[in-house]
Amino acid sequence: MEPADDQLRDLLDGVEEALPAGELERKVRQVARGERPPLRVKLGLDPTKPDIHLGHTVQLRKLRDFQRHGHTAVLIIGGFTAQVGDPSGRSTTRPRLTPAEVAANAATYLEQAGRVLLPERLEVVDNSTWLGRLALPDVLGLTAQMTVARMLERSDFSARYREGRPIAIAEFLYPLLQGQDSVEVTSDVELGGTDQTFNLLVGRDLQQAAGQEPQTVLTMPLIEGLDGSAKMSKTAGNTIDVDDDPAEMFGKVMRIRDELLVKYLRLVTDVPPDEVDRVAAGLADGSLHPGDQKRRLAREIVAALHGPGDAAAAEERFNVQFRDRAIPDDVPEHPVGDDGDVFLPALLTGAGLAGTGSEARRLVTSGGVRLDGEVLTDPTAQLPAASLRGRVLQVGRRRFVRLT
């Protein structure tokens, strides 16, 4: 176990808020002095969608920081809570998921989270194990720990109540169920996004009622997605997913706004804090170019999630597509047959380059479709199949299909 000061410098880096003030320091110093066992640090992930995205890795990386300093990571897969739906930051009630939908979403969660977490000092549990066994008297006991007035202190609930938008009773239960998780795993620290503060504090209340020492709450900043404004989420459609292939991930990172560079470097890479500060200063005074630093960011992210070799290959592919304006060699193939003519919008939809015929026509009309680099402008074009074999059809800058 490292000295407490060294641990705290690392554990608090990037943290938005540590509640109550000074409590994490007290606990870490007790561990360093041998007065208590290593901390049990909890993070819950609800599998409401099948993919973990870069926003989730902000908290996963902080959980890994605790692992590196000898503490135990407790990763809770919310098999039960995902069926209820976290109301945090929501303006409407989430659609209910079935157990089968949750199980399908959760199938790859551990593999995805494992790209960030260490295998040592890791416990993984599904909260269906205990929440699924709760009887009605148990649920009533939980609800007795909370008042409606306190629930309405939440900004999202109070806004919906003022505006006359529905709040399901099940949504009131969610913070209590998440808090019960803390009781079940006896967590010393719980991590969450800044939108999770209310839920995390409820966990402290339930632990105290159960005779446990209340957990310390650490909130991490939320990162904006590819649109540069809304937080990264599947609902907003602005994610960089952990399961994205390296080339797609590299290209997505290169699309983030320049003003988010430093935030991403600080929260989703292993670049040391002092170096991030140097980059921030260089971007501010113009001595560093945003494009160069964005490439560095993309390399760091892809290397962390896929490996250095894949990061180098992804950058080279990006160079071929964008810097050199050439066509990559390893593009997917699509058969067009041997005889007759091929209707261009049908070709685009059949090759997966457009979702519908109307979208395909819009792409052609806007100049977004090329054949071997030549812009196609006629959305009604009939192209001889025999003339297409071996040529490359391109939509935008990153999507290619070789016609066979």
N, C-alpha and C positions, 0 to 999 in steps of 0.2 A: 504494500500500500504506500503510495507516494505521499510526501508531505502535504498537509491540508492546503497550504497556500497555492501549491502547484496545481492541485486538483481544482480548487475553486476558480482559479484563473481560466482554466479550460472549460469547466462545467457551466460557468456563467456567461461565457462568450456567446454573443448573439441572442441571449435570453431577453425577452421583452419585459417580463415581470417575474419576481420570485416572492411568493406569499406564504406566510407572513415574513416581513423583512427580517433578515438575519437568521432565520430558522435553518435554511440549508447549510449555512456556515457552521452552525452549532452541531448539526448532525454529522457533517463531514469531519469536523474536528474530533468528535467523539469516536468515530470509526478509526481515524488515524491514530488516536491514543489507545486503541484497543478496548474502549469502554462499551462498544456495541458492535454487532456483526455488520458486514457490508450492507449497504442500503439496498432495499428492494424498490426498483424504479419501474413504474407501470406506464404503459402506453396502450390504449385501445384503438383498434381499427375496425370499423364496421364495413363488411363486404357488401355494400349497396350497389357496387359496380364491379366488374371483373378485374379491373386494372388499378394498380397503385401508380400514382403520378408523382412528379417531381416535388409537388407541394407536400406530399406525405413524407418524403425523405428528409425534410427539414427536421421533423420530430424524430424520425428513425435515426438520423445522424447524431442527434443529441443523446438519444438512448445509447448509441454506440460509444459516445464519449464516457458515459458512466461505466459501461462494460470495460473500457480500456483502463479505467482507474480502479478496477477490481470489484465493482458493484454488480448486482444481479439485475438483468433486464427481464421484466415480466411483460411479454407481449400478449395482449388479450385480443383474440379474434371474436368480434361481436356477433356470433351466430344467432343470439337471441335479440340483442338490441337492434340489429339491422332490420329485424322484422317490425320493430316499433318505429324507428326512424328518428334520428337526432334533429330536434327543431332549431338548433343553434344557427342563427343567421338566416333563418327561413322566413319568408313572408307568407307562405302557404303551407298546409300540411303535406308532408311527403306521401306519395302513393305507398300503400302497404305491399311488402314483398312476401312471397310464400317461403316456407322453409326450403323447398326445392330450389327456388331462385337464389336464395342466400347461399346454399351449399354449393351451387354451381359457381357463383361469384368467388367464393372463398377457396376454391380448389387450388388456385395458383398463388394465393396470397403469401404463404410461407416462403415459397421459392423466390418471389419478388422481394419480399422484405429481407430475405437472406442475402441478397446482393449488397445490402448495407450493413446489417448486423453481424456481429461475431458469433460463431457457433458456441463458443465458451460462455459460461455464465448467462445462459439464456433459458428462460422458461416460456413455453407457448401453451396457452390454454384457450378454450372456447367457453364463453360465458353461458352458453346453453347448459353446460354441465350443472350449474347451480341455479340459474334463473329459471330454467325449464322445470325445476322441481318445486318452485314456489307455489304454495297453496293460497287460497283466498285469504285466510287469516294472516299469512305472511305479507301479502300485498297490502292488506289493511294496516298492518304494523308499519310498513314503509311509509304509506301515505300519511300516517299520523305524525311523521317527523317533519312535515312541511305544511305551510299554510298557502292558501290561494294568494293572499296579499304578497307573500315573498315571491311566489312564482311570477306575479305581475310586475315585480321589480326588474325582471329581465327586459332588456330593451326590445328584443324581437317580439316577445309576448305583449308587452305594453303597447307597442305600435299597432299590432294586429287588433288588440282589444279596442283601442281608440278609434280605429278605422272600421270597426265592425266586421273584420274578417274572422273566419272561424278558427278556433283553437280546439283541437281534439283533446279529450281527457287523457288519451294515450300519450300525448306529447308532454303532459305534466308528469307522467310516470317516468319518462326517459331519464331525467337527471337522477332520480332515485335509483333506477336500475344501474346506471353507470356508477353511482356512489356505492351501491351494494357490491359491485365488482371490487372496489378498494377494500371493503371489509373482508371479502372472501380471500383475497390474495395478500392481505395485511401489508399494503403498500406504504413505503416511507416517503416516496416522492411520486407525483403523477405529472406526466407531460401532456401538453395539449396546445392547440392553437389559441390565439388571443380571443377567438370567438367561443372558446370552451371554458372561460373562467368561471362562470356560474356553475356549470356541471362539476368542475373540479372542486370547488368549494363545498358543494353538497356532499361530496365524498368525505371531506373533513368532518362534517356534522355527523354523518352516519357512523364513522369510525369512533368518534367521541362517545356517541350513544351506545356503541357496542363495547366500550371500555378499552379501545385501542388508542395508541398515540396517533393524533391526526397527521395525515400526510402533508408534506410540503407541496405547494403548487408551483410549477414552472410553466409559463406560457411562452410559446415561440411565435415570431412574426409569421403572418400569412404572406405568401408570395403571389404576385400578380401573374396571370397567364399570358398567352401569346398576344392577346388583345391589348395588353399593357395597362388595363384598368381594373377589370373584375378579378377577384381572387381565382387562382387556378382551380378549376372544378370540371367534372364531367358535364354537369348541367350547363355550364357556360360554353362548353366545347372548345376550351382554350388550353388544353393540357399538353405536357410532354410526358409520355407514359414511360414507366420503367421498362416495359416490354417492347417499346418501339425498337425497330432494328437500328443498328449504329448509324447508318447513313441518314435515315429519317430523323433520328434524334439530333445528329449534328446539324442538319438543315434547319430543324425547328429552333434550336438554340441560336443559330445565326439570325433568326427573325425577331428575337426579342428586342425591345426598345433599348436604346443606348442608356437611358437613365436608370434602367434596372440592372445594369452590368455589375455594379459594386454589390448590390443586395444579393444577387445570385452568387457571386464569388464568395461572399461571406457565409451564406446559409446552405449552399448545396455543393461546395467543394472543400477539399482539404488544404487549400491555399492558406498559409498562416495569417493570423489577424494583422500582424505588422506589414506583411506584403500587400494585403488587401488595402490597408491604409495608404500605402505607397501608390498603388494603382489609382485609388480615388483621387489623390493629390495630383497625379500625372494627368488624369483625364480632366481635372478641373483647370489646370494651368496650360493644357494643350500640348504637353510634352509627350503624351501617349495618345495613340490613335484608337478610337473606339473599335474599329474593325479588327485591329490586331488583338485587342483584349477580348473581343467577342470570340475570335478563333481560339484563344487560350481557354476561355470559359467552356466552349464546346468540347475541346480536347479533354479538359479535366472531367467534365460530366460523363462523356462517353467512356473514357478510360475507367472511371470509378464503377460504372455499371456493367460494362462489357469487357474491359481489358484494354491495355495500351495498344496492342496490335490492331484491334478493331477500330480504335480511335484514329490511328494513323491511316488506315484504309478508308475510313469515313471521310477524313479530311481530303484525301487524295481524290475520292469520288466527287466531293464538293468542288474541288478545284477544276476537275474536268468539266463538270456541268456549268459552273458559274464563272470561274476566272478565265478558263481557256475556251469556254463556249463550245466544247466538243461533246460528242455523244459517247456515253460510257459503253464499255464492251459487254458488261454483264446485265443487260436489260432483259426483262421477261419476254417470252415469245407469244404470238397470237396467230393462229392459222386463218388464212383468208380464202383458201380454195385455189383452184387452177383456172376456172373459166368464168366468163360473164363479168358483169360490173358489180361494184360494191358501193352502196349508198353511204356517203361519208358519215352522217350522224349515226347510222346503224353500226358502222365500223367502230366509231368511238365508244358507243355504249357496249358493244360486244367485247371490246378489248378492256373494258373496265375503266376507261379514261373519262367517262361521263355517266352520270346516273340515269338520265332520261334523254329522249330525243330532243326535247326542247332545250335542255341544258347544253347538249352537244351543238345545237344550232347557234346558241348564244356564244359558245366558245369560239366557233368558227368566225362568226360575224365580228367578234371583238379582236380578232387577230391572234388568238391564243393557241392556235393549232398549227403545227409544222410537220412537213414530211421531208425527211433528210435535211432539215434546217430551213426549208422553203415554206413561207407562210401560205396557208390555204385560206381563201377568203369566200368561197362559194359554199353556203350551207346546203345546197341542193346537188352538190357534185356527185356524179357517178364515176367511180374510178375503176379502170380495168384491173381485175384481180391479178392477171398475169404480170402487170407492171408494178405490183406492190411487193412481190416477194423479195425479201432481203432488205427492204427499206425500213426506216425507223420513223414511227409516228410519235409525235411529242405534243403534250399539252402543258402549257406553262413552262416553268424552268426545270422542274424536277421529275416529271412523269414521262416515261418512255416505254414504248412497246415495239419490239422487232417483229415485223410481219413475215410470216412463213407460209 
